[in-house]
Amino acid sequence: MNFVLSVQILITALGSILLGSLLGVQPSASFAVGSLGIALSFSMMAIGYGLIFKKKMIALAVGIIVFKYAILGIIIFTLVKLSWFEPLWFALGVASLILSAIAYALKEAKEGNKNVI
């Protein structure tokens, strides 16, 4: 998990700097919000599911799923109303998690682990 989050933060920084220098502050901020939002969601999911598997609590799993998506929906609904928000760059920020997942898969393949799904 730490590797994926580290790569995600690196992608966020590089993408924001690149977009800021090429297209301006609004695309850069939208990308950063999307990318950091997915990193936060990913880390909270890892913590929550770690507790679920440790304590075997079904109610906690349902609560995490319901509240996570409700909170994400409220955040996105609020962001869309902002004047500086650009949905395309936000979506690309969210999609940047794919690059982190690919980096993790390549790292695991290089180390020869057979547990990569």
MDAnalysis code that builds the backbone (N, CA, C; Angstrom):
import MDAnalysis as mda
import numpy as np

u = mda.Universe.empty(351, n_residues=117, atom_resindex=np.repeat(np.arange(117), 3), trajectory=True)
u.add_TopologyAttr("name", ["N", "CA", "C"] * 117)
u.add_TopologyAttr("resid", np.arange(1, 118))
u.add_TopologyAttr("resname", ["MET", "ASN", "PHE", "VAL", "LEU", "SER", "VAL", "GLN", "ILE", "LEU", "ILE", "THR", "ALA", "LEU", "GLY", "SER", "ILE", "LEU", "LEU", "GLY", "SER", "LEU", "LEU", "GLY", "VAL", "GLN", "PRO", "SER", "ALA", "SER", "PHE", "ALA", "VAL", "GLY", "SER", "LEU", "GLY", "ILE", "ALA", "LEU", "SER", "PHE", "SER", "MET", "MET", "ALA", "ILE", "GLY", "TYR", "GLY", "LEU", "ILE", "PHE", "LYS", "LYS", "LYS", "MET", "ILE", "ALA", "LEU", "ALA", "VAL", "GLY", "ILE", "ILE", "VAL", "PHE", "LYS", "TYR", "ALA", "ILE", "LEU", "GLY", "ILE", "ILE", "ILE", "PHE", "THR", "LEU", "VAL", "LYS", "LEU", "SER", "TRP", "PHE", "GLU", "PRO", "LEU", "TRP", "PHE", "ALA", "LEU", "GLY", "VAL", "ALA", "SER", "LEU", "ILE", "LEU", "SER", "ALA", "ILE", "ALA", "TYR", "ALA", "LEU", "LYS", "GLU", "ALA", "LYS", "GLU", "GLY", "ASN", "LYS", "ASN", "VAL", "ILE"])
u.atoms.positions = np.array([
    [0.814, -1.181, 0.000],
    [0.000, 0.000, 0.000],
    [0.865, 1.255, 0.000],
    [1.950, 1.236, 0.768],
    [2.814, 2.408, 0.834],
    [3.432, 2.712, -0.516],
    [3.798, 1.677, -1.260],
    [4.384, 1.892, -2.580],
    [3.375, 2.555, -3.513],
    [2.151, 2.063, -3.514],
    [1.114, 2.628, -4.394],
    [0.842, 4.083, -4.024],
    [0.740, 4.381, -2.740],
    [0.490, 5.759, -2.324],
    [1.665, 6.669, -2.658],
    [2.886, 6.164, -2.517],
    [4.062, 6.969, -2.872],
    [4.073, 7.283, -4.357],
    [3.790, 6.288, -5.171],
    [3.739, 6.508, -6.622],
    [2.594, 7.457, -6.970],
    [1.463, 7.312, -6.296],
    [0.314, 8.189, -6.558],
    [0.647, 9.642, -6.227],
    [1.332, 9.869, -5.124],
    [1.719, 11.234, -4.754],
    [2.728, 11.790, -5.754],
    [3.645, 10.951, -6.225],
    [4.599, 11.383, -7.249],
    [3.876, 11.747, -8.548],
    [2.920, 10.934, -8.954],
    [2.134, 11.222, -10.158],
    [1.343, 12.512, -9.979],
    [0.788, 12.709, -8.786],
    [0.047, 13.937, -8.503],
    [0.947, 15.157, -8.649],
    [2.127, 15.088, -8.060],
    [3.050, 16.220, -8.117],
    [3.498, 16.494, -9.549],
    [3.921, 15.455, -10.243],
    [4.394, 15.642, -11.622],
    [3.279, 16.116, -12.547],
    [2.115, 15.510, -12.426],
    [0.984, 15.904, -13.268],
    [0.534, 17.326, -13.003],
    [0.504, 17.706, -11.738],
    [0.089, 19.069, -11.389],
    [1.083, 20.107, -11.893],
    [2.364, 19.799, -11.733],
    [3.389, 20.733, -12.215],
    [3.340, 20.854, -13.731],
    [3.217, 19.724, -14.407],
    [3.156, 19.742, -15.870],
    [1.920, 20.490, -16.370],
    [0.770, 20.193, -15.797],
    [-0.451, 20.889, -16.204],
    [-0.404, 22.372, -15.851],
    [0.174, 22.690, -14.705],
    [0.289, 24.087, -14.302],
    [1.155, 24.891, -15.245],
    [2.233, 24.267, -15.719],
    [3.127, 24.994, -16.623],
    [2.581, 25.060, -18.047],
    [1.808, 24.067, -18.460],
    [1.303, 24.046, -19.840],
    [-0.071, 24.702, -19.999],
    [-0.983, 24.435, -19.052],
    [-2.371, 24.862, -19.236],
    [-2.886, 25.850, -18.198],
    [-2.180, 26.005, -17.099],
    [-2.619, 26.966, -16.099],
    [-3.033, 26.321, -14.791],
    [-3.516, 27.165, -13.906],
    [-3.809, 26.747, -12.537],
    [-5.069, 25.886, -12.441],
    [-6.109, 26.209, -13.187],
    [-7.377, 25.480, -13.050],
    [-7.262, 23.996, -13.411],
    [-6.677, 23.647, -14.568],
    [-6.510, 22.213, -14.850],
    [-5.603, 21.524, -13.837],
    [-4.557, 22.227, -13.413],
    [-3.626, 21.663, -12.445],
    [-4.316, 21.396, -11.111],
    [-5.107, 22.335, -10.628],
    [-5.813, 22.161, -9.364],
    [-6.864, 21.053, -9.463],
    [-7.579, 20.995, -10.581],
    [-8.590, 19.946, -10.766],
    [-7.946, 18.569, -10.784],
    [-6.811, 18.441, -11.479],
    [-6.083, 17.173, -11.526],
    [-5.600, 16.789, -10.127],
    [-5.034, 17.769, -9.407],
    [-4.514, 17.487, -8.070],
    [-5.624, 17.051, -7.117],
    [-6.776, 17.693, -7.188],
    [-7.898, 17.323, -6.316],
    [-8.367, 15.899, -6.636],
    [-8.477, 15.567, -7.909],
    [-8.896, 14.218, -8.290],
    [-7.889, 13.164, -7.880],
    [-6.619, 13.457, -8.105],
    [-5.568, 12.502, -7.797],
    [-5.392, 12.310, -6.292],
    [-5.398, 13.405, -5.553],
    [-5.286, 13.283, -4.096],
    [-6.552, 12.688, -3.482],
    [-7.689, 12.980, -4.085],
    [-8.938, 12.392, -3.593],
    [-8.949, 10.888, -3.719],
    [-8.460, 10.377, -4.838],
    [-8.427, 8.924, -5.024],
    [-7.372, 8.295, -4.125],
    [-6.272, 9.007, -3.875],
    [-5.255, 8.497, -2.949],
    [-5.816, 8.419, -1.534],
    [-6.555, 9.437, -1.119],
    [-7.181, 9.428, 0.198],
    [-8.226, 8.314, 0.295],
    [-9.022, 8.162, -0.736],
    [-10.033, 7.113, -0.754],
    [-9.387, 5.731, -0.679],
    [-8.307, 5.551, -1.413],
    [-7.594, 4.274, -1.426],
    [-7.008, 3.969, -0.054],
    [-6.397, 4.965, 0.586],
    [-5.789, 4.719, 1.896],
    [-6.848, 4.457, 2.960],
    [-7.967, 5.180, 2.919],
    [-9.037, 4.936, 3.876],
    [-9.671, 3.558, 3.663],
    [-9.781, 3.149, 2.410],
    [-10.317, 1.830, 2.112],
    [-9.392, 0.746, 2.670],
    [-8.086, 0.932, 2.519],
    [-7.134, -0.053, 3.036],
    [-7.223, -0.157, 4.552],
    [-7.330, 0.970, 5.213],
    [-7.451, 0.955, 6.679],
    [-8.764, 0.298, 7.098],
    [-9.852, 0.682, 6.438],
    [-11.162, 0.132, 6.781],
    [-11.249, -1.359, 6.551],
    [-10.782, -1.813, 5.401],
    [-10.864, -3.242, 5.123],
    [-9.886, -4.048, 5.962],
    [-8.784, -3.414, 6.372],
    [-7.885, -4.080, 7.317],
    [-8.603, -4.372, 8.626],
    [-9.387, -3.397, 9.090],
    [-10.171, -3.610, 10.318],
    [-11.251, -4.668, 10.114],
    [-11.868, -4.653, 8.946],
    [-12.940, -5.615, 8.674],
    [-12.403, -7.045, 8.705],
    [-11.279, -7.271, 8.020],
    [-10.734, -8.629, 7.970],
    [-10.162, -9.060, 9.323],
    [-9.685, -8.079, 10.087],
    [-9.119, -8.392, 11.397],
    [-10.207, -8.768, 12.397],
    [-11.309, -8.020, 12.383],
    [-12.362, -8.231, 13.380],
    [-13.577, -8.968, 12.833],
    [-13.629, -9.192, 11.529],
    [-14.722, -9.913, 10.882],
    [-16.085, -9.279, 11.185],
    [-16.175, -7.963, 10.963],
    [-17.401, -7.227, 11.255],
    [-18.098, -6.851, 9.944],
    [-19.204, -7.496, 9.666],
    [-19.963, -7.232, 8.449],
    [-20.609, -5.852, 8.491],
    [-21.096, -5.451, 9.656],
    [-21.737, -4.139, 9.784],
    [-20.748, -3.018, 9.467],
    [-19.506, -3.176, 9.883],
    [-18.485, -2.179, 9.569],
    [-18.244, -2.102, 8.071],
    [-18.238, -3.234, 7.393],
    [-18.044, -3.253, 5.943],
    [-19.173, -2.518, 5.231],
    [-20.386, -2.787, 5.634],
    [-21.542, -2.120, 5.021],
    [-21.489, -0.622, 5.304],
    [-21.158, -0.268, 6.534],
    [-21.055, 1.144, 6.902],
    [-19.996, 1.874, 6.098],
    [-18.851, 1.248, 5.919],
    [-17.777, 1.866, 5.137],
    [-18.225, 2.079, 3.700],
    [-18.840, 1.080, 3.117],
    [-19.274, 1.193, 1.723],
    [-20.309, 2.298, 1.567],
    [-21.300, 2.313, 2.435],
    [-22.377, 3.300, 2.324],
    [-21.854, 4.711, 2.551],
    [-21.119, 4.915, 3.636],
    [-20.665, 6.259, 3.961],
    [-19.568, 6.753, 3.024],
    [-18.718, 5.850, 2.561],
    [-17.651, 6.258, 1.649],
    [-18.243, 6.851, 0.375],
    [-19.164, 6.160, -0.222],
    [-19.726, 6.652, -1.482],
    [-20.648, 7.843, -1.274],
    [-21.303, 7.917, -0.130],
    [-22.121, 9.101, 0.168],
    [-21.227, 10.329, 0.316],
    [-20.134, 10.188, 1.032],
    [-19.212, 11.309, 1.222],
    [-18.551, 11.691, -0.093],
    [-18.130, 10.706, -0.885],
    [-17.539, 11.010, -2.195],
    [-18.543, 11.719, -3.103],
    [-19.783, 11.304, -3.050],
    [-20.816, 11.964, -3.855],
    [-21.014, 13.415, -3.444],
    [-21.025, 13.671, -2.161],
    [-21.177, 15.046, -1.676],
    [-19.973, 15.891, -2.084],
    [-18.775, 15.327, -1.973],
    [-17.572, 16.068, -2.356],
    [-17.593, 16.411, -3.846],
    [-17.912, 15.443, -4.674],
    [-17.941, 15.697, -6.116],
    [-19.045, 16.681, -6.464],
    [-20.199, 16.553, -5.840],
    [-21.298, 17.484, -6.085],
    [-20.896, 18.919, -5.729],
    [-20.165, 19.065, -4.624],
    [-19.692, 20.381, -4.203],
    [-18.622, 20.911, -5.153],
    [-17.730, 20.048, -5.591],
    [-16.657, 20.473, -6.499],
    [-17.202, 20.967, -7.838],
    [-18.199, 20.302, -8.353],
    [-18.748, 20.655, -9.658],
    [-19.288, 22.082, -9.662],
    [-19.727, 22.564, -8.526],
    [-20.276, 23.917, -8.432],
    [-19.200, 25.005, -8.436],
    [-17.952, 24.650, -8.163],
    [-16.886, 25.641, -8.067],
    [-16.499, 26.160, -9.451],
    [-16.157, 27.434, -9.527],
    [-15.869, 28.056, -10.824],
    [-14.550, 27.561, -11.424],
    [-13.576, 27.202, -10.618],
    [-12.281, 26.783, -11.132],
    [-12.223, 25.300, -11.496],
    [-13.222, 24.553, -11.107],
    [-13.218, 23.097, -11.297],
    [-13.423, 22.723, -12.762],
    [-12.564, 21.832, -13.267],
    [-12.685, 21.322, -14.638],
    [-12.831, 19.799, -14.576],
    [-13.997, 19.280, -14.948],
    [-14.276, 17.843, -14.787],
    [-13.322, 16.919, -15.546],
    [-12.869, 17.318, -16.718],
    [-11.963, 16.468, -17.500],
    [-10.677, 16.194, -16.725],
    [-10.068, 17.237, -16.195],
    [-8.805, 17.077, -15.482],
    [-9.005, 16.394, -14.138],
    [-10.156, 16.599, -13.516],
    [-10.486, 15.878, -12.294],
    [-10.581, 14.376, -12.589],
    [-11.261, 14.033, -13.661],
    [-11.412, 12.621, -14.037],
    [-10.057, 11.994, -14.358],
    [-9.186, 12.742, -15.016],
    [-7.850, 12.208, -15.303],
    [-7.036, 12.050, -14.022],
    [-7.262, 12.932, -13.052],
    [-6.615, 12.769, -11.755],
    [-7.077, 11.505, -11.054],
    [-8.364, 11.239, -11.107],
    [-8.899, 10.006, -10.520],
    [-8.347, 8.785, -11.265],
    [-8.269, 8.882, -12.578],
    [-7.773, 7.769, -13.383],
    [-6.276, 7.534, -13.208],
    [-5.578, 8.477, -12.601],
    [-4.132, 8.309, -12.414],
    [-3.806, 7.158, -11.469],
    [-4.777, 6.693, -10.716],
    [-4.540, 5.524, -9.858],
    [-4.167, 4.305, -10.700],
    [-4.616, 4.270, -11.929],
    [-4.274, 3.154, -12.816],
    [-2.761, 3.087, -13.019],
    [-2.124, 4.251, -13.164],
    [-0.668, 4.279, -13.332],
    [0.036, 3.757, -12.081],
    [-0.493, 4.086, -10.922],
    [0.084, 3.577, -9.673],
    [-0.075, 2.065, -9.574],
    [-1.224, 1.562, -9.996],
    [-1.458, 0.116, -9.974],
    [-0.527, -0.604, -10.950],
    [-0.304, -0.015, -12.107],
    [0.618, -0.604, -13.085],
    [2.035, -0.614, -12.531],
    [2.439, 0.483, -11.877],
    [3.778, 0.535, -11.277],
    [3.936, -0.545, -10.218],
    [2.891, -0.755, -9.414],
    [2.945, -1.806, -8.396],
    [3.043, -3.189, -9.042],
    [2.266, -3.422, -10.079],
    [2.304, -4.724, -10.761],
    [3.681, -4.977, -11.373],
    [4.276, -3.949, -11.956],
    [5.616, -4.102, -12.532],
    [6.652, -4.377, -11.450],
    [6.534, -3.719, -10.322],
    [7.456, -3.947, -9.202],
    [7.341, -5.385, -8.707],
    [6.112, -5.852, -8.546],
    [5.910, -7.224, -8.064],
    [6.376, -8.246, -9.092],
    [6.162, -7.987, -10.349],
    [6.613, -8.909, -11.393],
    [8.136, -8.970, -11.449],
    [8.764, -7.821, -11.253],
    [10.222, -7.764, -11.269],
    [10.813, -8.540, -10.097],
    [10.144, -8.490, -8.949],
    [10.622, -9.202, -7.769],
    [10.310, -10.695, -7.835],
    [9.507, -11.096, -8.811],
    [9.227, -12.503, -8.999],
    [8.133, -13.051, -8.116],
    [7.309, -12.191, -7.539],
    [6.212, -12.672, -6.700],
    [5.121, -13.280, -7.568],
    [4.594, -14.375, -7.141],
    [3.541, -15.069, -7.881],
    [2.144, -14.634, -7.443],
    [2.044, -13.709, -6.488],
    [0.751, -13.317, -5.934],
    [0.125, -12.137, -6.650],
    [0.662, -11.719, -7.777],
    [0.105, -10.603, -8.516],
    [-1.120, -11.082, -9.269],
    [-2.222, -10.401, -9.061],
    [-3.468, -10.795, -9.734],
    [-3.706, -9.864, -10.889],
])
